Amino acid sequence: MQIAPPDFDRMFGALADHTRRDIVRRAIDSEEGVAELASHYPMSFAAVQKHIAILERAGLVTKHRIGRRKVVRTNVETLRVARRLLDQYEVLWRGRIDRMTQLVTENARERDQ
């Protein structure tokens, strides 16, 4: 089972921040310009731009121009890759928990005999 290539650290690090998660969510729902996105947050335009740059470096969003507007779009495929990784971890940990449950049950039976 392959887990956690280095880019995942950058991706999950970017998603660790509430504002960045919200930007990703908003950019899934509809493409918004950087200025429009900035209007949703109690911070400077420059701070929102920095959040978007972090998301871009992580591959979670892309920016493109539509006329004079810079529009942010979520890279849904990157989110799918993250989901697949989390699914792998879930399978791994469910297997471990099932094995621990089995060992506890076996130990309880042995004590009762």
N, C-alpha and C positions, 0 to 999 in steps of 0.2 A: 504494500500500500504506500503510495507516494504522498507525503504530507509536507507542506510549507516550503515551497521555493522562496527565495529571498524577497521577491516582489510582494508577497503576502504581508510582510511586515509593514511595508509602506502603505498598502491598501488598508489594512486593519488599523494602522496608526492614524490614517486620514479619517477613517470612520469613527474613531474614538471621540471625536469632538461633536457635540450636539449641533452646532451651527452647520458644520459640514454635512452631517447626516441630513439635516433639513434642506440644505441646498440640493443634495442628490435627490431627495424626495420631490422637491418642487420641480426639478429639471426632468423628472420622469413624467410628472403630471402634464407639463407643457413646457415648451421652450420659453425661457425668459431671458431678457437681456440682462447684462451685468448690473446696469443701473436699476432695473426693476427688482432684481434680487436684493440689491443693497437696501432698497426701501423697506424691506421686511425685518431688518435687524437694527438694534440700537447700537450701531457701531459705524465707523467711518466707511466711506466707499473704498478707501485703500485697504482697510482691514478685510472687507468682503472679497476684494480682489486677491488678497493673500490666501484666504481660505480656498478660493477657486483654483489658484495656482497649485496648492497642495493636492487638491482633488485631481487636477490635470496630471500632475507628476505620478500620481497613484493609478492613473488610467481609468478613473471613475467618471470623469466628465470630459467633454471636449468643448471647445469654443470655436465658433465660426461666425463669419460676418453675414448679415442680411441687411443690405444697404449700409447705413451708418451704425447699426446696432451690432454689438458683439453678443451673440446668443449662446447660452450654455445648454448643453444637451447631456443627459446621463448616458454613459456607455453601459447599456444593459448587459452586454456579454460579460463585462468584468464582474458585474454583480452575480451573474450565473456561475462564473468560475469560483467566486467566494462562497456561494451557496453549496457548490459541489465539495469544496474543501470542508465546510462545516458539516456536510452530510457524512464525509469520511470520518471526521472526528466523532460524530454521533454513533456510527457503526462501531468504531473502535471502543468507545466508552460503554456502550450498551453491552458489547461482548464481555468486557471486563467486569461490569456489574453483574451480568448473568453468571459469570464464573465465580465471583465472590459469593453470590447467593447460593450457588450450588455447593460450594465449600462449607458455608455456614450450615446449610441443611444437612450435609453429610456429617459434620461434626456433632450436630444436635442428635442425629440418629444414633451415632456411636456412643454418646453419653447416656442415652436412654436405654441402651441394650445392656 
